[in-house]
Amino acid sequence: QVCSLLWSKHQRELCSSHGFSENQLILWKYPTMTKIQEFKGHTARVLHMDQSPDGGCVVSAAADETLRFWDVFGSAPNERKGKALSMGNFCGSPMIR
């Protein structure tokens, strides 16, 4: 059950959120639609997703009454030079209840 989709602002990737049966987010490479990674943690259907202003982090809201912050897309390519990717301030907290 696909609940929502988000396109990456910097890469040719998209993130889908799902309900039954695993309530996860999945990162896909576009246009091959190859699965890159799954993000699990919600215990009920993911109802909504949105991106941080820099496009790196995704927040998901689920029927389990939690918000979770995920480092899905990472930083913009021009910000990656010479720096390791990190969670940053926005994604530092994985869940709000």
N, C-alpha and C positions, 0 to 999 in steps of 0.2 A: 504494500500500500504506500504509494508515493504521496507525501503531504505537501512538499514545496521544493523549489529549485532556486539556487543562487549561482550566478556566473562569477568567476574570478575577474577582478578588475585588471590583473597583471599577467595572467597566464591563460593558456587555452585549457581551462579546467572548469568543472562545475561540481557543485555539491548538492546532493539530494537528501531530503529527510524522509523518514519512513515511520510507519506505525507497525501493525502486526506483521511479523512476529518478533522482531528484534529491537524495534524502537531506536534505530541507529541513524547516523549520518554517514553518507558514503561520498568520497571524493573520486571523481571520474576524469580521465584524460579525454579531451575533445580533439578531433572528431572520432577517434577510434572507440570511444566509450569503454576504455580499459579501466577496470577498478584499480585505484591507487591505494586507498586506505579506507578502513571503516572506523568510525568513532562511536563507541558504545558507552552508555552510562545512564540513560533515561530508563525508567521502569514502566512508562506508559507512552502512548503515541506522541510523536513530536508534532506539535501543532503549527509552529511558526519558526522561521529563521530570519536573521538580518545580519548585515556585515558592519564591521567597524568602519569609521571614516577612511582609514588607510587601506581597507580592503583585505587585511591579513587575517583578522579574527572573525569568527562567526559566533553569534549568540543564538541558542535554541531554547524555545519555550515548549514545555510538554504538558500533557494531561496529568503528570505526576506532581504538578504544581511547583516545578523547579525551573530555573534558568541555568543553563550551562554555557560556559565560554570555552571555545575551542580554537586552537591555532591551526586552522585548516589550510589557508592559502599562503601563509608566511608573508614576509615583507616584499615590497616591490623589488624587481631585479636590480635597479640602480642603487637600492639601499643595502643589497646583499654583499657588495664588493668589500672584501676585507673584514667582514663581520660575521660572526656565527649567528644563526637564527636563534631567537629566544622567545619566551612567552610574552615579554614586555609587560607594561603596567595593566593593559586592558585584559589580557588573557591570564593574568597571574592567579585569579581565583576561578577554579573550575566549576563552582556551583553557587547559586544563591537560592536560599529557601525562605 
